[in-house]
């Protein structure tokens, strides 16, 4: 039973890390690249032995070098509250608030050089309100209001 519960929760975590293919991307006018609204890094690093896989309480996933990759609170097997993700060097990658497993609240992401990438707000897992996007030099490149789409 423990093994099947572990596999279920592990699979759930992997699915939660998948980028949402239907999410809107905003063009970065300086580089021509797209800014995707992911809140969790999506490389396929396999969790190390010390990662926590739990239904309730603090969840922490680490890179192989021991640096925290993501951390947050699980409630009834779903993300709840503030979740933080980090680059392998320990720099912040994202902070997003969840309610009952859905993005619901403010979100901020950074480039690896710790300059802001974008800030915005989610309501029931969908972008809402005013979002601001910056390039990796820290220059604002776009404002977007998702309530007016």
N, C-alpha and C positions, 0 to 999 in steps of 0.2 A: 504494500500500500504506500509506504514512504517513497519508494522508487517511482511509482506512477504519479504521485503528487509532485515530486521533484521535477519529473519530465514535463508535466502539465504547466507548472509555474515557469520553468525554463523556457518552454515553447511560447508561453504568453509574453515573457519578457522579450524574446527575439522578435515576435510579431510587433510588439510595441515599439521596437527600435527600427522597424521598416519605415522608409520614407513614404509619405502619403502621395501616391502617384497623381491624385486629383488636386493636389494643392497648387495654388497659384504661385507663379514665380514672377518676380519683378526684375526688370532688366537693370543691370549695373551700367550706367551710362558711360563710365570711364573705362571699363574693361570689356564691355559687350557680353559679360557673363550673366548668368541668371542667379538670383538670390532665391534659394528654396527655403520654405518655412519649416525646416526640420528643427526639432527641439532636442533631439538625442542623436549623438554621433552614430553613424551606421556602418563603420568598418566591422568586419566579422571576427574580431578578436574573441577567442574562446575564453570564457571566464576562468580565472585561476581558482585553485582549491579554496582560498579564503573568502570568495564571494558569498554573499548571503542570498539565499533564495527562500523567501518567506511570504506568508499570506498577510501577516499583520506585524507592523513594526518597521524599523529602519532597514532599507535595502541598500547595499553598497556593492558595486561592481568595480573591479580593479583591472588595470593594464598588467601585462606580464612583469613590468618593472616595479609594480607595487603601488603606483600612483592611482588614486581614485579616478575611475572613468565616469561614473555617475552615482548619485546617491539621492535618496528621497524616502518617503514613508509609504508603505503599502497598507491598505485597509481593505479587508475582505478580498485579498488577491488583486487589488487594483491600485494604481497610483493615486495618492491623495496628498494635497498640500504642495509645498515648493519642492521641485526637483532640480538638481544642478548636475550639469555635465561638464567634463574637463578634457582639455587636450592632454596628450601623453606627457607633456612637460609640466602639467599641473595648472596651466593657465585656464581661466574660465572659458567654457564654450557656450553654455546656455543656462538660463534659469527660466523655468516655466511652472506655472501653478496648475494643478490638476484637482478635479473633483470627481470622485467615483470613476476614475480611469479616463476621464475626458479632459482635454486642455480647457481650462476655464479660469481665466484671469490674465494677469500681465505676463509677457514673455520678453526676454532680451537675449540676444546672441552676440558673440564677439568673434573677431578674427583671432588667429593664433598670436598676433602681435598685440592683443588685448585692446584693440580699437573696436568700438561698437560696430556690429554688422546691421542689426535692426532691432527695433523695439515695437511692440504692438500688444494687442489684447485678443484673447480667445473667449468666445461665448459658446458653451456646449460643443467644443471641438471645431469651431469654425472661426476664421478671422473676423474680427469686428472692430469698429471704430477706427481711429487714426493709427497708422503705422508709419514709421520713419526708417529709411534705409541709408546707410553710409557705405562708402568704398573703404578699402583697406588702409587708406591714408587718413581716414577720419573725416572726409568731406561728405556732407550730406548730398545724396544723389536723387532722392525721391521721397515724397510724402504721398500716402495713399489712404483714402478713407473707404473702408470696406462696407460701411453702412450706406454709401451712396452708389454702389455698383448695381 
